[in-house]
Amino acid sequence: MELEERTSLRRVAGLSTELTDVTEVEYRQLRLERVVLVGVWTTGTAQQAEASLVELARLAETAGSQVLDGLVQRRSRPDPATFIGSGKVDELRAAVQGAGADTVIADGELSPGQLRQLEEKLKVKVIDRTALILDIFAQHARSRDGKAQVELAQLSYLLPRLRGWGEALSRQVGGRAAGGVGIGGRGPGETKIELDRRRIRHRMSKLRREIAAMRTVRETQRGSRRRNEVPGVAIVGYTNAGKSSLLNALTDAGVLVEDALFATLDPTTRRAETPDGRDYTLTDTVGFVRHLPHQLVEAFRSTLEETAQADLLVHVVDASDPLPEDQIAAVRKVLVEIGEEQQGRMPPELLVVNKIDAAGDLQLARLRHLLPDAVFVSAHTGAGVSLLRRRIAELLPNPEVEVELLVPYAEGALVARVHSDGVVLEEEHVADGTRMRARVGPELATAVSAHLVAPR
């Protein structure tokens, strides 16, 4: 139903409500239509530079735009004034006019000065990679905490870039500059842009308080799971690597699956069971991307902490991507940042190469050589999922206390709890009740202490 809702409204080509002169507006909602991409290749290979621009095109299409052209310039570093250099700006303007585009998207984060210079020279909207990703997050966030985190990221991005077109935001609210206006025109002398900045800071403070309160709720839920000795598994990985599909394959969660970047943002937790009968939780987290905006990492910090609190990380890699090793590096970079904040605490990692049905034999052979310890699966066809379940069971922490019990038949709930939260090694039904030899956690060992018997 959510997928139908996303595709129920489609853009009609040739119709637009944008103002012809972008300098006439003070605030503009990001609404991309016909775009031209531009990137600066400073490091790495040509293949990596092209892959980054292809990813930017997919991001733009996910945001609802039509990509018309893409340009990459080789430079030692981006131009501090215009990002691509004054000579290349003229070439870009010709490409924009020739394609009939109304937006330019830069593959990088532009400074406020670069944005202003490019818009003045190109006479069209200029958006950078960060603003594009933030817009996608704003479209796809569904939960209350997800919406709050996205809004905080957008405001922290907007604050240093708030500026006036013409003299719009330089107007004085009052004070001496209002001389001649008469009674009621005098005030504190604050410019409109200063007033707006103050409102944004006030809103950001309120959002931080709300997110902190939501974080407390999540910590309470995690504490409840830890008390019940339920292990936790977090699914992490690059966006569109198939994390939600894998969650559905392992738990029948029914999470939205779409071939798009950042299709699902809100973390989903489901209960799962190992082949030997132990319960554990499986959490689908937000996807990562190259050059993930630091505003998003800051805003989603409380959500990403789920990964550091888990007992096992299932790191999903897209087998059909031409540069999967770059995806792995981008994900691990963010995980290291989170681990450092959690005093170096980072759970063990299980690499899972997904979408093997969409990758060629040569690519799979290269990946098997590159990632010898990984599990190769296809969430779409179900190939390798049973092996993944067994590998998760092997890597989950095992209860450490071994007990011998004789539980009366009247206390069947306790037997069920030993089955779900412990590892049953032997079980026998005798006249007095159920005799069990099991490994359990410390808390469960206390709960069953009244039924301990001597080993045979």
DRENDO-1510 file (C-alpha; in Angstrom, 1 decimal, always signed):
<recs>
REC; n; res; u; v; w
REC; 1; MET; +0.0; +0.0; +0.0 .
REC; 2; GLU; +2.9; +2.4; +0.8 .
REC; 3; LEU; +4.5; +1.6; -2.6 .
REC; 4; GLU; +1.2; +2.3; -4.4 .
REC; 5; GLU; +0.9; +5.6; -2.5 .
REC; 6; ARG; +4.4; +6.7; -3.6 .
REC; 7; THR; +3.6; +6.0; -7.3 .
REC; 8; SER; +0.0; +7.3; -7.3 .
REC; 9; LEU; +1.0; +10.8; -8.3 .
REC; 10; ARG; +3.1; +11.2; -11.4 .
REC; 11; ARG; +4.6; +14.4; -13.0 .
REC; 12; VAL; +3.2; +15.6; -16.3 .
REC; 13; ALA; +6.0; +16.5; -18.6 .
REC; 14; GLY; +6.1; +20.1; -19.9 .
REC; 15; LEU; +4.1; +21.7; -17.0 .
REC; 16; SER; +5.9; +23.8; -14.3 .
REC; 17; THR; +4.9; +26.3; -11.7 .
REC; 18; GLU; +8.5; +27.5; -11.1 .
REC; 19; LEU; +9.2; +31.3; -11.3 .
REC; 20; THR; +11.3; +32.2; -14.3 .
REC; 21; ASP; +13.7; +34.3; -12.3 .
REC; 22; VAL; +14.9; +32.5; -9.2 .
REC; 23; THR; +16.2; +35.7; -7.6 .
REC; 24; GLU; +12.6; +36.8; -7.0 .
REC; 25; VAL; +11.9; +34.3; -4.2 .
REC; 26; GLU; +13.0; +34.3; -0.6 .
REC; 27; TYR; +12.3; +30.7; +0.3 .
REC; 28; ARG; +12.1; +27.8; -2.2 .
REC; 29; GLN; +10.8; +24.3; -1.6 .
REC; 30; LEU; +13.2; +21.8; -3.3 .
REC; 31; ARG; +11.2; +20.4; -6.2 .
REC; 32; LEU; +13.4; +19.0; -8.9 .
REC; 33; GLU; +12.3; +18.5; -12.4 .
REC; 34; ARG; +14.7; +18.5; -15.3 .
REC; 35; VAL; +18.3; +18.4; -14.0 .
REC; 36; VAL; +21.9; +18.4; -15.2 .
REC; 37; LEU; +24.6; +16.8; -13.0 .
REC; 38; VAL; +28.1; +18.1; -12.5 .
REC; 39; GLY; +30.9; +16.5; -10.6 .
REC; 40; VAL; +34.6; +17.2; -9.8 .
REC; 41; TRP; +37.0; +14.2; -10.0 .
REC; 42; THR; +39.8; +14.9; -7.6 .
REC; 43; THR; +40.9; +11.4; -6.3 .
REC; 44; GLY; +40.4; +7.8; -7.3 .
REC; 45; THR; +40.0; +6.2; -10.7 .
REC; 46; ALA; +37.8; +7.4; -13.6 .
REC; 47; GLN; +35.5; +4.4; -12.9 .
REC; 48; GLN; +35.0; +5.6; -9.3 .
REC; 49; ALA; +34.2; +9.2; -10.5 .
REC; 50; GLU; +31.7; +7.8; -13.0 .
REC; 51; ALA; +30.1; +5.5; -10.4 .
REC; 52; SER; +29.6; +8.5; -8.0 .
REC; 53; LEU; +27.8; +10.5; -10.8 .
REC; 54; VAL; +25.7; +7.4; -11.7 .
REC; 55; GLU; +24.7; +7.2; -8.0 .
REC; 56; LEU; +23.9; +10.9; -8.0 .
REC; 57; ALA; +21.6; +10.3; -11.0 .
REC; 58; ARG; +19.8; +7.5; -9.1 .
REC; 59; LEU; +19.4; +9.8; -6.1 .
REC; 60; ALA; +17.9; +12.5; -8.3 .
REC; 61; GLU; +15.5; +10.1; -9.9 .
REC; 62; THR; +14.5; +8.8; -6.4 .
REC; 63; ALA; +13.7; +12.5; -5.5 .
REC; 64; GLY; +11.4; +12.7; -8.5 .
REC; 65; SER; +13.4; +14.4; -11.2 .
REC; 66; GLN; +14.4; +13.6; -14.8 .
REC; 67; VAL; +18.2; +13.5; -15.4 .
REC; 68; LEU; +19.1; +15.0; -18.8 .
REC; 69; ASP; +22.9; +15.2; -18.8 .
REC; 70; GLY; +26.0; +14.7; -16.6 .
REC; 71; LEU; +29.4; +16.3; -16.6 .
REC; 72; VAL; +32.6; +15.4; -14.8 .
REC; 73; GLN; +35.6; +17.8; -14.5 .
REC; 74; ARG; +39.2; +16.6; -13.6 .
REC; 75; ARG; +40.7; +18.9; -11.0 .
REC; 76; SER; +43.2; +18.6; -8.2 .
REC; 77; ARG; +40.7; +20.2; -5.9 .
REC; 78; PRO; +37.3; +22.0; -6.3 .
REC; 79; ASP; +37.4; +25.6; -7.2 .
REC; 80; PRO; +36.7; +27.7; -4.0 .
REC; 81; ALA; +34.6; +30.2; -5.8 .
REC; 82; THR; +32.4; +28.2; -8.3 .
REC; 83; PHE; +33.3; +24.5; -7.5 .
REC; 84; ILE; +34.2; +23.8; -11.2 .
REC; 85; GLY; +36.1; +27.0; -12.3 .
REC; 86; SER; +34.9; +30.0; -14.1 .
REC; 87; GLY; +35.7; +28.6; -17.6 .
REC; 88; LYS; +33.7; +25.4; -17.0 .
REC; 89; VAL; +30.8; +27.4; -15.7 .
REC; 90; ASP; +30.3; +28.8; -19.2 .
REC; 91; GLU; +30.3; +25.3; -20.7 .
REC; 92; LEU; +27.9; +24.1; -18.0 .
REC; 93; ARG; +25.5; +27.1; -18.8 .
REC; 94; ALA; +25.5; +26.1; -22.4 .
REC; 95; ALA; +24.7; +22.5; -21.5 .
REC; 96; VAL; +21.9; +23.6; -19.2 .
REC; 97; GLN; +20.4; +25.8; -21.9 .
REC; 98; GLY; +20.8; +23.2; -24.6 .
REC; 99; ALA; +19.1; +20.5; -22.5 .
REC; 100; GLY; +16.3; +22.8; -21.3 .
REC; 101; ALA; +17.1; +22.0; -17.6 .
REC; 102; ASP; +15.8; +24.0; -14.7 .
REC; 103; THR; +18.2; +22.6; -12.0 .
REC; 104; VAL; +21.8; +21.8; -11.6 .
REC; 105; ILE; +22.9; +19.2; -9.0 .
REC; 106; ALA; +26.6; +19.2; -7.8 .
REC; 107; ASP; +28.2; +16.0; -6.7 .
REC; 108; GLY; +29.5; +17.3; -3.5 .
REC; 109; GLU; +28.7; +19.8; -0.7 .
REC; 110; LEU; +28.8; +23.4; -1.9 .
REC; 111; SER; +29.6; +26.3; +0.4 .
REC; 112; PRO; +27.1; +29.2; +0.6 .
REC; 113; GLY; +29.4; +31.3; -1.6 .
REC; 114; GLN; +29.6; +28.6; -4.3 .
REC; 115; LEU; +25.9; +28.2; -4.3 .
REC; 116; ARG; +25.3; +31.9; -4.8 .
REC; 117; GLN; +28.0; +32.3; -7.5 .
REC; 118; LEU; +26.7; +29.3; -9.5 .
REC; 119; GLU; +23.1; +30.5; -9.3 .
REC; 120; GLU; +24.0; +34.0; -10.4 .
REC; 121; LYS; +26.0; +32.7; -13.4 .
REC; 122; LEU; +23.7; +29.8; -14.5 .
REC; 123; LYS; +20.3; +31.5; -13.8 .
REC; 124; VAL; +18.8; +28.2; -12.6 .
REC; 125; LYS; +18.5; +26.5; -9.2 .
REC; 126; VAL; +21.7; +24.9; -7.9 .
REC; 127; ILE; +21.4; +22.0; -5.4 .
REC; 128; ASP; +24.2; +20.0; -3.9 .
REC; 129; ARG; +24.4; +16.3; -3.0 .
REC; 130; THR; +23.6; +17.0; +0.6 .
REC; 131; ALA; +20.4; +18.9; -0.1 .
REC; 132; LEU; +19.3; +16.2; -2.5 .
REC; 133; ILE; +19.8; +13.4; +0.1 .
REC; 134; LEU; +18.0; +15.5; +2.8 .
REC; 135; ASP; +15.1; +16.0; +0.4 .
REC; 136; ILE; +14.8; +12.2; -0.2 .
REC; 137; PHE; +14.9; +11.6; +3.6 .
REC; 138; ALA; +12.1; +14.2; +4.1 .
REC; 139; GLN; +9.9; +12.4; +1.5 .
REC; 140; HIS; +10.4; +8.9; +2.9 .
REC; 141; ALA; +10.4; +9.5; +6.7 .
REC; 142; ARG; +7.2; +8.0; +8.2 .
REC; 143; SER; +7.7; +7.7; +12.0 .
REC; 144; ARG; +7.6; +10.6; +14.5 .
REC; 145; ASP; +11.3; +10.2; +15.4 .
REC; 146; GLY; +12.3; +9.8; +11.8 .
REC; 147; LYS; +10.5; +13.0; +10.8 .
REC; 148; ALA; +12.1; +14.9; +13.7 .
REC; 149; GLN; +15.6; +13.6; +12.9 .
REC; 150; VAL; +15.2; +14.6; +9.2 .
REC; 151; GLU; +13.9; +18.1; +10.1 .
REC; 152; LEU; +16.8; +18.6; +12.5 .
REC; 153; ALA; +19.3; +17.7; +9.7 .
REC; 154; GLN; +17.6; +20.0; +7.2 .
REC; 155; LEU; +17.7; +22.9; +9.6 .
REC; 156; SER; +21.3; +22.4; +10.5 .
REC; 157; TYR; +22.1; +22.4; +6.8 .
REC; 158; LEU; +19.9; +25.5; +6.1 .
REC; 159; LEU; +21.2; +27.7; +9.0 .
REC; 160; PRO; +24.6; +28.7; +7.5 .
REC; 161; ARG; +23.1; +28.9; +4.0 .
REC; 162; LEU; +20.1; +31.2; +4.8 .
REC; 163; ARG; +20.5; +34.2; +2.6 .
REC; 164; GLY; +18.4; +36.8; +0.8 .
REC; 165; TRP; +17.7; +37.1; -2.9 .
REC; 166; GLY; +17.9; +40.8; -3.8 .
REC; 167; GLU; +17.5; +42.8; -0.6 .
REC; 168; ALA; +14.7; +40.5; +0.8 .
REC; 169; LEU; +16.3; +39.3; +4.0 .
REC; 170; SER; +18.4; +42.4; +4.6 .
REC; 171; ARG; +15.2; +44.4; +5.6 .
REC; 172; GLN; +15.2; +45.9; +9.0 .
REC; 173; VAL; +12.4; +45.0; +11.3 .
REC; 174; GLY; +12.7; +48.3; +13.2 .
REC; 175; GLY; +15.1; +50.7; +14.9 .
REC; 176; ARG; +16.7; +53.7; +13.4 .
REC; 177; ALA; +16.6; +52.1; +9.9 .
REC; 178; ALA; +12.8; +52.4; +10.1 .
REC; 179; GLY; +13.0; +56.2; +10.3 .
REC; 180; GLY; +10.2; +57.9; +8.5 .
REC; 181; VAL; +7.9; +55.0; +8.9 .
REC; 182; GLY; +6.2; +56.5; +11.9 .
REC; 183; ILE; +4.6; +55.1; +15.0 .
REC; 184; GLY; +4.8; +51.3; +15.2 .
REC; 185; GLY; +7.8; +51.1; +12.8 .
REC; 186; ARG; +10.4; +51.3; +15.5 .
REC; 187; GLY; +11.7; +48.1; +17.0 .
REC; 188; PRO; +14.9; +46.2; +18.0 .
REC; 189; GLY; +16.6; +46.9; +14.7 .
REC; 190; GLU; +16.9; +43.2; +13.9 .
REC; 191; THR; +17.2; +42.2; +10.2 .
REC; 192; LYS; +14.8; +39.6; +8.9 .
REC; 193; ILE; +17.6; +37.1; +8.3 .
REC; 194; GLU; +18.7; +37.5; +11.9 .
REC; 195; LEU; +15.1; +36.9; +13.1 .
REC; 196; ASP; +14.8; +33.8; +10.9 .
REC; 197; ARG; +18.1; +32.4; +12.2 .
REC; 198; ARG; +16.9; +32.8; +15.7 .
REC; 199; ARG; +13.7; +31.0; +14.9 .
REC; 200; ILE; +15.6; +28.1; +13.3 .
REC; 201; ARG; +17.9; +27.8; +16.3 .
REC; 202; HIS; +14.9; +27.7; +18.6 .
REC; 203; ARG; +13.3; +25.0; +16.5 .
REC; 204; MET; +16.5; +23.0; +16.5 .
REC; 205; SER; +16.7; +23.1; +20.3 .
REC; 206; LYS; +13.1; +21.9; +20.6 .
REC; 207; LEU; +13.8; +19.0; +18.1 .
REC; 208; ARG; +17.0; +18.0; +20.0 .
REC; 209; ARG; +14.9; +17.7; +23.2 .
REC; 210; GLU; +12.2; +15.6; +21.5 .
REC; 211; ILE; +14.9; +13.3; +20.0 .
REC; 212; ALA; +16.5; +12.9; +23.4 .
REC; 213; ALA; +13.2; +11.9; +24.9 .
REC; 214; MET; +12.6; +9.3; +22.1 .
REC; 215; ARG; +16.1; +8.0; +22.7 .
REC; 216; THR; +15.2; +7.3; +26.3 .
REC; 217; VAL; +12.2; +5.3; +25.1 .
REC; 218; ARG; +14.4; +3.2; +22.8 .
REC; 219; GLU; +17.0; +2.6; +25.6 .
REC; 220; THR; +14.1; +1.4; +27.8 .
REC; 221; GLN; +13.0; -1.1; +25.1 .
REC; 222; ARG; +16.6; -2.3; +24.7 .
REC; 223; GLY; +17.0; -2.7; +28.4 .
REC; 224; SER; +13.8; -4.8; +28.5 .
REC; 225; ARG; +15.3; -7.1; +25.8 .
REC; 226; ARG; +18.6; -7.3; +27.6 .
REC; 227; ARG; +16.8; -8.3; +30.9 .
REC; 228; ASN; +15.0; -11.0; +29.0 .
REC; 229; GLU; +18.3; -12.1; +27.6 .
REC; 230; VAL; +17.1; -11.8; +24.0 .
REC; 231; PRO; +20.1; -11.3; +21.7 .
REC; 232; GLY; +19.9; -8.5; +19.1 .
REC; 233; VAL; +21.1; -8.5; +15.4 .
REC; 234; ALA; +21.3; -5.3; +13.4 .
REC; 235; ILE; +21.2; -5.3; +9.6 .
REC; 236; VAL; +23.5; -2.6; +8.2 .
REC; 237; GLY; +24.7; -1.8; +4.7 .
REC; 238; TYR; +24.7; +0.5; +1.7 .
REC; 239; THR; +21.4; +1.9; +0.5 .
REC; 240; ASN; +19.5; -0.4; -1.9 .
REC; 241; ALA; +21.7; -3.4; -1.0 .
REC; 242; GLY; +18.6; -5.4; -0.1 .
REC; 243; LYS; +18.4; -5.0; +3.7 .
REC; 244; SER; +14.6; -4.8; +3.9 .
REC; 245; SER; +14.3; -7.8; +1.5 .
REC; 246; LEU; +16.6; -9.8; +3.7 .
REC; 247; LEU; +14.6; -8.8; +6.8 .
REC; 248; ASN; +11.4; -10.0; +5.0 .
REC; 249; ALA; +13.1; -13.3; +4.0 .
REC; 250; LEU; +14.3; -14.0; +7.5 .
REC; 251; THR; +11.2; -12.9; +9.5 .
REC; 252; ASP; +8.2; -12.3; +7.0 .
REC; 253; ALA; +8.2; -8.7; +8.3 .
REC; 254; GLY; +6.3; -7.3; +5.4 .
REC; 255; VAL; +8.6; -4.2; +5.2 .
REC; 256; LEU; +8.3; -2.0; +2.1 .
REC; 257; VAL; +10.7; -3.2; -0.7 .
REC; 258; GLU; +11.5; -0.9; -3.6 .
REC; 259; ASP; +14.3; -0.7; -6.1 .
REC; 260; ALA; +15.2; +2.8; -5.0 .
REC; 261; LEU; +17.8; +4.5; -2.8 .
REC; 262; PHE; +16.7; +5.2; +0.8 .
REC; 263; ALA; +13.3; +3.5; +0.2 .
REC; 264; THR; +13.0; +2.7; +3.9 .
REC; 265; LEU; +14.4; +5.0; +6.7 .
REC; 266; ASP; +12.6; +4.1; +9.9 .
REC; 267; PRO; +14.2; +1.2; +11.7 .
REC; 268; THR; +12.1; -1.9; +12.0 .
REC; 269; THR; +12.6; -4.6; +14.7 .
REC; 270; ARG; +11.2; -8.1; +14.3 .
REC; 271; ARG; +11.5; -11.3; +16.4 .
REC; 272; ALA; +13.3; -14.2; +14.7 .
REC; 273; GLU; +14.3; -17.7; +15.7 .
REC; 274; THR; +17.5; -19.7; +15.2 .
REC; 275; PRO; +17.3; -23.2; +13.8 .
REC; 276; ASP; +18.0; -24.5; +17.3 .
REC; 277; GLY; +15.0; -22.6; +18.7 .
REC; 278; ARG; +16.6; -19.6; +20.4 .
REC; 279; ASP; +14.8; -16.2; +20.0 .
REC; 280; TYR; +16.6; -13.0; +18.9 .
REC; 281; THR; +15.6; -9.6; +17.5 .
REC; 282; LEU; +16.5; -8.5; +13.9 .
REC; 283; THR; +16.6; -4.7; +13.3 .
REC; 284; ASP; +16.7; -3.1; +9.8 .
REC; 285; THR; +18.6; +0.2; +10.1 .
REC; 286; VAL; +18.9; +3.2; +7.8 .
REC; 287; GLY; +21.1; +2.7; +4.7 .
REC; 288; PHE; +24.5; +4.4; +4.1 .
REC; 289; VAL; +25.9; +6.1; +1.0 .
REC; 290; ARG; +29.2; +7.6; -0.1 .
REC; 291; HIS; +29.7; +11.0; +1.4 .
REC; 292; LEU; +26.7; +10.6; +3.8 .
REC; 293; PRO; +25.9; +14.2; +5.0 .
REC; 294; HIS; +27.3; +14.8; +8.4 .
REC; 295; GLN; +24.0; +16.5; +9.4 .
REC; 296; LEU; +22.3; +13.2; +8.8 .
REC; 297; VAL; +24.8; +11.2; +10.8 .
REC; 298; GLU; +24.4; +13.7; +13.7 .
REC; 299; ALA; +20.6; +13.7; +13.5 .
REC; 300; PHE; +20.3; +9.9; +13.2 .
REC; 301; ARG; +22.8; +9.3; +15.9 .
REC; 302; SER; +20.3; +7.8; +18.3 .
REC; 303; THR; +18.9; +5.5; +15.6 .
REC; 304; LEU; +22.4; +4.4; +14.5 .
REC; 305; GLU; +23.3; +3.6; +18.1 .
REC; 306; GLU; +21.1; +0.4; +17.6 .
REC; 307; THR; +24.1; -1.0; +15.7 .
REC; 308; ALA; +26.5; -0.4; +18.5 .
REC; 309; GLN; +24.1; -2.0; +21.1 .
REC; 310; ALA; +23.5; -5.2; +18.9 .
REC; 311; ASP; +25.2; -8.5; +19.6 .
REC; 312; LEU; +25.9; -9.1; +15.9 .
REC; 313; LEU; +26.1; -6.9; +12.7 .
REC; 314; VAL; +24.8; -8.4; +9.5 .
REC; 315; HIS; +26.6; -6.2; +6.9 .
REC; 316; VAL; +24.7; -6.6; +3.5 .
REC; 317; VAL; +26.6; -6.0; +0.3 .
REC; 318; ASP; +25.1; -5.6; -3.2 .
REC; 319; ALA; +26.7; -8.3; -5.4 .
REC; 320; SER; +25.5; -6.6; -8.6 .
REC; 321; ASP; +27.2; -3.2; -7.9 .
REC; 322; PRO; +30.4; -2.7; -10.0 .
REC; 323; LEU; +32.4; -1.4; -7.0 .
REC; 324; PRO; +31.1; -3.4; -3.9 .
REC; 325; GLU; +34.4; -2.8; -2.0 .
REC; 326; ASP; +33.8; +1.0; -2.1 .
REC; 327; GLN; +30.3; +0.3; -0.6 .
REC; 328; ILE; +31.9; -1.8; +2.2 .
REC; 329; ALA; +34.4; +1.0; +3.0 .
REC; 330; ALA; +31.7; +3.7; +3.1 .
REC; 331; VAL; +29.6; +1.7; +5.5 .
REC; 332; ARG; +32.6; +0.8; +7.8 .
REC; 333; LYS; +33.6; +4.4; +7.9 .
REC; 334; VAL; +30.3; +5.4; +9.5 .
REC; 335; LEU; +30.3; +2.4; +11.8 .
REC; 336; VAL; +33.8; +3.3; +13.1 .
REC; 337; GLU; +32.5; +6.8; +13.9 .
REC; 338; ILE; +29.6; +5.3; +15.9 .
REC; 339; GLY; +31.9; +2.8; +17.6 .
REC; 340; GLU; +34.3; +5.5; +18.7 .
REC; 341; GLU; +31.4; +7.4; +20.4 .
REC; 342; GLN; +30.4; +4.1; +22.2 .
REC; 343; GLN; +33.9; +3.9; +23.7 .
REC; 344; GLY; +35.1; +1.5; +21.0 .
REC; 345; ARG; +32.3; -1.0; +21.5 .
REC; 346; MET; +31.5; -2.5; +18.1 .
REC; 347; PRO; +29.9; -6.0; +17.8 .
REC; 348; PRO; +31.2; -8.7; +15.5 .
REC; 349; GLU; +30.4; -8.4; +11.8 .
REC; 350; LEU; +29.0; -11.0; +9.4 .
REC; 351; LEU; +29.3; -10.0; +5.7 .
REC; 352; VAL; +26.3; -11.1; +3.6 .
REC; 353; VAL; +26.6; -10.7; -0.2 .
REC; 354; ASN; +23.0; -10.2; -1.5 .
REC; 355; LYS; +21.5; -10.2; -5.0 .
REC; 356; ILE; +23.7; -13.1; -6.3 .
REC; 357; ASP; +20.9; -13.8; -8.8 .
REC; 358; ALA; +21.6; -10.4; -10.4 .
REC; 359; ALA; +25.4; -10.7; -10.6 .
REC; 360; GLY; +27.4; -12.5; -13.2 .
REC; 361; ASP; +29.6; -15.5; -12.6 .
REC; 362; LEU; +32.8; -13.5; -13.0 .
REC; 363; GLN; +31.7; -10.9; -10.5 .
REC; 364; LEU; +30.7; -13.6; -8.0 .
REC; 365; ALA; +34.0; -15.4; -8.4 .
REC; 366; ARG; +35.9; -12.1; -7.7 .
REC; 367; LEU; +33.7; -11.5; -4.6 .
REC; 368; ARG; +34.3; -15.0; -3.2 .
REC; 369; HIS; +38.0; -14.4; -3.5 .
REC; 370; LEU; +37.8; -10.9; -2.1 .
REC; 371; LEU; +35.4; -11.8; +0.8 .
REC; 372; PRO; +36.1; -15.5; +1.7 .
REC; 373; ASP; +34.2; -15.4; +5.0 .
REC; 374; ALA; +31.0; -13.9; +3.5 .
REC; 375; VAL; +27.7; -15.7; +3.1 .
REC; 376; PHE; +26.3; -15.4; -0.4 .
REC; 377; VAL; +22.5; -15.2; -0.6 .
REC; 378; SER; +19.6; -14.0; -2.7 .
REC; 379; ALA; +16.7; -12.5; -0.7 .
REC; 380; HIS; +14.6; -12.5; -3.9 .
REC; 381; THR; +14.9; -16.2; -4.7 .
REC; 382; GLY; +15.7; -17.5; -1.2 .
REC; 383; ALA; +19.1; -19.0; -2.1 .
REC; 384; GLY; +21.5; -19.2; +0.8 .
REC; 385; VAL; +19.0; -17.9; +3.4 .
REC; 386; SER; +19.0; -21.2; +5.4 .
REC; 387; LEU; +22.8; -21.1; +5.5 .
REC; 388; LEU; +22.6; -17.4; +6.7 .
REC; 389; ARG; +20.3; -18.5; +9.5 .
REC; 390; ARG; +22.8; -21.1; +10.7 .
REC; 391; ARG; +25.7; -18.6; +10.6 .
REC; 392; ILE; +23.7; -16.1; +12.6 .
REC; 393; ALA; +23.0; -18.8; +15.2 .
REC; 394; GLU; +26.7; -19.7; +15.4 .
REC; 395; LEU; +27.7; -16.1; +16.0 .
REC; 396; LEU; +25.1; -15.2; +18.5 .
REC; 397; PRO; +26.3; -15.3; +22.2 .
REC; 398; ASN; +25.4; -18.5; +23.9 .
REC; 399; PRO; +24.0; -18.7; +27.4 .
REC; 400; GLU; +26.8; -19.6; +29.8 .
REC; 401; VAL; +25.2; -21.3; +32.8 .
REC; 402; GLU; +24.5; -25.1; +32.4 .
REC; 403; VAL; +21.7; -26.4; +34.6 .
REC; 404; GLU; +19.9; -29.7; +35.2 .
REC; 405; LEU; +16.2; -29.2; +35.9 .
REC; 406; LEU; +13.1; -31.1; +36.9 .
REC; 407; VAL; +10.1; -28.8; +36.1 .
REC; 408; PRO; +6.6; -30.0; +37.2 .
REC; 409; TYR; +4.0; -30.3; +34.4 .
REC; 410; ALA; +2.0; -27.5; +36.0 .
REC; 411; GLU; +4.8; -25.0; +35.1 .
REC; 412; GLY; +4.8; -25.4; +31.4 .
REC; 413; ALA; +5.5; -21.7; +30.9 .
REC; 414; LEU; +8.9; -22.1; +32.5 .
REC; 415; VAL; +9.8; -24.9; +30.1 .
REC; 416; ALA; +8.7; -22.7; +27.2 .
REC; 417; ARG; +11.0; -19.9; +28.5 .
REC; 418; VAL; +14.0; -22.2; +28.8 .
REC; 419; HIS; +13.3; -23.2; +25.2 .
REC; 420; SER; +13.1; -19.7; +23.9 .
REC; 421; ASP; +15.8; -17.9; +26.0 .
REC; 422; GLY; +18.2; -20.8; +26.5 .
REC; 423; VAL; +19.7; -23.8; +24.7 .
REC; 424; VAL; +18.2; -27.1; +25.6 .
REC; 425; LEU; +20.8; -29.9; +25.4 .
REC; 426; GLU; +18.6; -32.8; +26.7 .
REC; 427; GLU; +14.9; -33.2; +27.5 .
REC; 428; GLU; +12.9; -36.1; +28.8 .
REC; 429; HIS; +9.4; -36.4; +30.1 .
REC; 430; VAL; +9.2; -38.4; +33.4 .
REC; 431; ALA; +6.5; -39.1; +35.9 .
REC; 432; ASP; +7.2; -36.0; +38.0 .
REC; 433; GLY; +7.6; -33.5; +35.2 .
REC; 434; THR; +10.0; -32.5; +32.4 .
REC; 435; ARG; +13.6; -33.2; +33.1 .
REC; 436; MET; +16.0; -30.9; +31.2 .
REC; 437; ARG; +19.7; -30.2; +30.8 .
REC; 438; ALA; +20.1; -26.7; +29.3 .
REC; 439; ARG; +22.4; -23.7; +29.0 .
REC; 440; VAL; +20.8; -20.5; +30.3 .
REC; 441; GLY; +21.7; -16.9; +31.1 .
REC; 442; PRO; +22.3; -15.7; +34.7 .
REC; 443; GLU; +18.8; -14.2; +35.1 .
REC; 444; LEU; +17.0; -17.3; +33.9 .
REC; 445; ALA; +19.3; -19.4; +36.0 .
REC; 446; THR; +17.9; -17.6; +39.1 .
REC; 447; ALA; +14.3; -18.0; +37.9 .
REC; 448; VAL; +14.7; -21.8; +37.6 .
REC; 449; SER; +16.9; -22.3; +40.7 .
REC; 450; ALA; +13.9; -23.9; +42.7 .
REC; 451; HIS; +13.8; -26.8; +40.2 .
REC; 452; LEU; +17.5; -27.7; +40.1 .
REC; 453; VAL; +18.4; -31.4; +40.5 .
REC; 454; ALA; +21.6; -33.3; +40.7 .
REC; 455; PRO; +23.0; -34.4; +37.4 .
REC; 456; ARG; +22.7; -38.1; +36.5 .
</recs>
